[in-house]
Amino acid sequence: MLKTLLKHEMRATAKTFIWLYIAFAAIAVVNMLVNPASMFNSTPGGGVGMAEASAIVPSTIRVIFGVLYGLALAAMVVGTLVVVILRFFRNLLGDEGYLMMTLPVSREQNIMSKLLVAVLWNVCTCVLIILSILLMFAAAGVLGDGIQAISDYARAGAPVGRWIFMFAVALVVSSFMGVLMLYAAMATGPNLLKNRVGGSILAYIAIYIISMIVTAVILFACARVFMDSGFFGGFNDFSRNAYEVEYFTRQAFAGVEFVVWASTIGSGAIAVGCWFLTRFMLKRKLNLA
């Protein structure tokens, strides 16, 4: 039954996201073509200079498309957030909830179907935004330099592949956390105030504060471990030889990785807590009035 719920949820949300993504991609591509930044980096022996580029594409048009691109970025983020909120609120907590709660499926399946699809679209939105930024770097002629720098770091022994995997995991886990925080707030809100929207906002503020406290405690604990080990003091001595500098560099990378993994684990813990809170409220304290 979960597969059927997922299929229905994907079809219902794809109608909005596909057109949103097409519009954003079109604006991003046109902005790259209109923006003559890559022409500014042309060599003296060939290519088009700044004056010629400005003559080809008027500055007003470049500014307009730059502003449109910024607005499209905001629309992507806000649009994803709005769809995630409305799909959960209307289907499970609004008038449609009377029908959804009578289906032969568990509360967990109802939540999971919304959650998985919401996280999928959230990750897709983030990936599309990152690709659009890389497209701008390519238009500016600096993407190749960045790729070359990453390749140099990889050849020097830096765990580039592990870093990419680490940040990909952090992105997915943070997406689960963000969506579940919204779900928990919307499930709790109607039991706090008669105004469902006001109660949900109040619940989200409380959950957000708690999540920030948990994250701060984890990061403080990580920082305390490094401070107690005397790790940071090693950088005060600039007379160290190359081998010691390489050792401390690797230690610094390991420290950053440790903090990122600790934050990811903290985000996962918050997500699990919000999952159980949402599940409890929908099973024991459901308020559709």
GIWOLIN-V83266 format. One record per pair of residues at least 24 apart in sequence whose ideal C-beta (glycine too) atoms are under 10 Angstrom apart, sorted by the first residue. I is the first residue (numbers start at 1). J is the second residue. Records with the same first field share a line. If there is no record, write none. Layout:
I = J + J
This chain:
1 = 103 + 104 + 105 + 106 + 109 + 110 + 113
2 = 105 + 106 + 108 + 109 + 110 + 112 + 113 + 116
3 = 109 + 113
4 = 103 + 105 + 109 + 113
5 = 100 + 103 + 105 + 109 + 110 + 112 + 113 + 114 + 116 + 117
6 = 109 + 112 + 113 + 114 + 116 + 117 + 120
7 = 113 + 117
8 = 91 + 113 + 117
9 = 87 + 91 + 110 + 113 + 114 + 115 + 116 + 117 + 118 + 120
10 = 113 + 116 + 117 + 120 + 121
11 = 117
12 = 83 + 87 + 91 + 117
13 = 80 + 83 + 84 + 86 + 87 + 114 + 117 + 118 + 120 + 121
14 = 117 + 121
16 = 79 + 80 + 82 + 83 + 86 + 87 + 121
17 = 76 + 79 + 80 + 83 + 117 + 120 + 121 + 124 + 125 + 128
20 = 72 + 75 + 76 + 79 + 80 + 83 + 121 + 125 + 128
21 = 76 + 79 + 121 + 124 + 125 + 128
23 = 72 + 75 + 76 + 79
24 = 69 + 72 + 73 + 75 + 76 + 79 + 125 + 128 + 129 + 132
25 = 72 + 128 + 131 + 132 + 135
26 = 72
27 = 65 + 68 + 69 + 70 + 71 + 72 + 73 + 75 + 132
28 = 65 + 68 + 69 + 72 + 73 + 128 + 129 + 131 + 132 + 133 + 135 + 136
29 = 132 + 135 + 139
30 = 65 + 68 + 69
31 = 62 + 64 + 65 + 66 + 67 + 68 + 69 + 70 + 72 + 132 + 135 + 136 + 139
32 = 65 + 69 + 132 + 135 + 136 + 137 + 138 + 139 + 140
33 = 57 + 65 + 139
34 = 58 + 61 + 62 + 63 + 64 + 65 + 66 + 68 + 69 + 139
35 = 61 + 62 + 65 + 66 + 69 + 136 + 139 + 140
36 = 62 + 139 + 140
37 = 62 + 136 + 137 + 138 + 139 + 140 + 141 + 142
38 = 137 + 138 + 139 + 140 + 141 + 142 + 143
39 = 139 + 140 + 141
40 = 140 + 141
41 = 140 + 141 + 142
42 = 141
66 = 136
69 = 132 + 136
72 = 129 + 132
73 = 129 + 132 + 133
76 = 125 + 126 + 128 + 129 + 132
77 = 122 + 125 + 126 + 129
79 = 121 + 125
80 = 118 + 121 + 122 + 124 + 125 + 126
81 = 118 + 122 + 125 + 178 + 179 + 182
83 = 117 + 118 + 121 + 122
84 = 114 + 115 + 117 + 118 + 119 + 121 + 122 + 178 + 179 + 182 + 183
85 = 118 + 179 + 182 + 183 + 185 + 186 + 200
87 = 113 + 114 + 117 + 118 + 121
88 = 114 + 115 + 118 + 179 + 182 + 183 + 186 + 187 + 278
89 = 182 + 183 + 186 + 187 + 189 + 196 + 197 + 200
92 = 183 + 186 + 187 + 278 + 282 + 286 + 288
93 = 183 + 186 + 187 + 189 + 190 + 196 + 200 + 281 + 282 + 286 + 287 + 288
94 = 196 + 288
95 = 288
96 = 288
97 = 282 + 286 + 287 + 288
98 = 288
100 = 288
101 = 282 + 286 + 288
106 = 279 + 282 + 283
107 = 278 + 279 + 280 + 281 + 282 + 283 + 284 + 286
108 = 275 + 278 + 279 + 282 + 283
110 = 279 + 282
111 = 180 + 183 + 187 + 275 + 278 + 279 + 282
112 = 275 + 279
114 = 179 + 183 + 278
115 = 175 + 176 + 179 + 180 + 183 + 271 + 275 + 278
116 = 176 + 179
117 = 179
118 = 175 + 176 + 178 + 179 + 180 + 182 + 183
119 = 172 + 173 + 174 + 175 + 176 + 177 + 178 + 179 + 180 + 271
120 = 172 + 175
121 = 175 + 179
122 = 171 + 172 + 174 + 175 + 176 + 178 + 179
123 = 168 + 171 + 172 + 174 + 175 + 176
125 = 175
126 = 171 + 172 + 174 + 175
127 = 168 + 171
130 = 171
156 = 246 + 249
157 = 246 + 249 + 250 + 253
158 = 249 + 250 + 253
159 = 250 + 253 + 254 + 257
162 = 253 + 257
163 = 253 + 256 + 257 + 260
166 = 256 + 257 + 260 + 261 + 264
167 = 260 + 264
169 = 260 + 261 + 264 + 268
170 = 260 + 261 + 263 + 264 + 267 + 268
171 = 264
172 = 264 + 267 + 268
173 = 263 + 264 + 265 + 266 + 267 + 268 + 269 + 270 + 271
174 = 263 + 264 + 267 + 268 + 270 + 271
175 = 267 + 271
176 = 267 + 268 + 270 + 271 + 272 + 274 + 275
177 = 211 + 215 + 264 + 266 + 267 + 268 + 269 + 270 + 271 + 272 + 273 + 274 + 275
178 = 211 + 267 + 270 + 271 + 274
179 = 271 + 274
180 = 207 + 270 + 271 + 272 + 273 + 274 + 275 + 276 + 277 + 278
181 = 207 + 208 + 210 + 211 + 270 + 271 + 273 + 274 + 277 + 278
182 = 207 + 274 + 278
183 = 274 + 275 + 277 + 278 + 279 + 281 + 282
184 = 270 + 271 + 273 + 274 + 275 + 276 + 277 + 278 + 279 + 280 + 281
185 = 274 + 277 + 278
186 = 278 + 281
187 = 274 + 277 + 278 + 279 + 280 + 281 + 282 + 283 + 285 + 286 + 287
188 = 274 + 277 + 278 + 280 + 281 + 285 + 287
189 = 281 + 287
190 = 281 + 285 + 286 + 287 + 288 + 289
191 = 281 + 285 + 286 + 287
192 = 287
194 = 289
196 = 287 + 288 + 289
199 = 287
203 = 277 + 281
207 = 270 + 273 + 274 + 277
208 = 270
210 = 270 + 273 + 274
211 = 266 + 267 + 269 + 270 + 271 + 273 + 274
212 = 270
214 = 266 + 267 + 269 + 270 + 273
215 = 262 + 263 + 266 + 267 + 269 + 270
216 = 266
217 = 266
218 = 259 + 262 + 263 + 264 + 265 + 266 + 267 + 269
219 = 259 + 262 + 263 + 266
221 = 262 + 266
222 = 255 + 258 + 259 + 260 + 261 + 262 + 263 + 266
223 = 255 + 259
225 = 255 + 258 + 262
226 = 251 + 252 + 255 + 258 + 259
229 = 255
231 = 255
